[in-house]
């Protein structure tokens, strides 16, 4: 009888990178001749903190829970709760059509590509019962071990309960920021206690390994993000042309700007000006201060794609002549699809996350960084992208082999 394998990850996130890594991990396991299913668990705080169109009361509950954590003073809590509720409702009213499209597209991806079915589990006691039905549970990838997310998830992604009949595996799990973990004695004790029950542990950021090994006193492996473990054809297979792209575009005749901080958009557009190609910008619309709107009003006309699903974003990356992004998975998909890319850091997020430092080191691209006064970018041209893909090949093969070994009895 074949093993029953469950994947515990961020499949519920309305974020391209989160759902693609879940899809990629499931695909890799299945290509090893095994079957796997995504466990439909959503931590209660994350479930209620996300305003859902099918339940208007979710917005109310979200802000009551959130302000209770952030403010001790009752008056301050009440004021901020009312402000948050009002802002969310205004946001939903102005973007109702797009929110409905977005929710539909991500739900469709979860249903058809991840094959997530059944009732959503939101309590950790329910999760414990569900996990006992599997032979193997794989935790990962993405930032499942980010201390901020773990706290909101009641540490569920560390499987903090005994399940002697279940083989616990962590694959390409990410802590996000190692500094946050090391600052908290509570987090360090919980990690040390929980990881002793795991048969295999690998993490995504290579330079976190030494710190984590010392903390938990066990061997930790390095494996790549699952989106780098599948081939171009696998991801191309889920791509779908967006219905709402305003330009009459065809293959590779546009520059795609994905999820960029609007404050550095003017600088980025200067970099791509010489290409003489139309620019399609993806960003989630939001209610912005009037001063910001006025300052960047000439660039708002470029914000032409919003609230697209993961399949549509993959299509836009796959068919672009060049990618400009500040997204980790935007950078990874550029490597998979062999697209020249400008990765940008600056504006409100000028410090590179650990995951970005790690991938730059893996592809030996420190010499491709261009620094400016208050921002910097990583420019990978076509030749460098091909070289990056080749440099990652042995890491890819090693990661898949480690996963294969970890899934054995």
Secondary structure, 3 states (H helix, E strand, C coil): CCCCEEEECCCCCCCHHHHHHHHHHHHHHHHCCCCEEECCECCHHHHHHCCECCECHHHHHHHHHHHHHHCCCHHHHHHHHHHHHHHHHHHHHHCHHHHHHHHHHHHHHHHHCCCCCCCCECCHHHHHHHHCCCCEEEECCECCCCHHHHHHCCCHHHCCCCCCCCEEEEEEECCCCHHHHHHCHHHHHHHHHHHHHEEEEEECCHHHHHHHHHHHCCCCEECCCHHHCCCHHHHHCCCCCCCCCCCCCCCCCEEEEECCCHHHHHHHHHHHHHHCCEEEEECCCCCCCHHHHHHCHHHHCCCCECCCCHHHHHHHHHCCCEEEECCHHHHHHHHHCCCEEEEEEECCECCCCHHHHHHHHHCCCHHHEEECCCEEEEEECHHHHHHHHHHHHHHHHHHHHHHHHHCCC
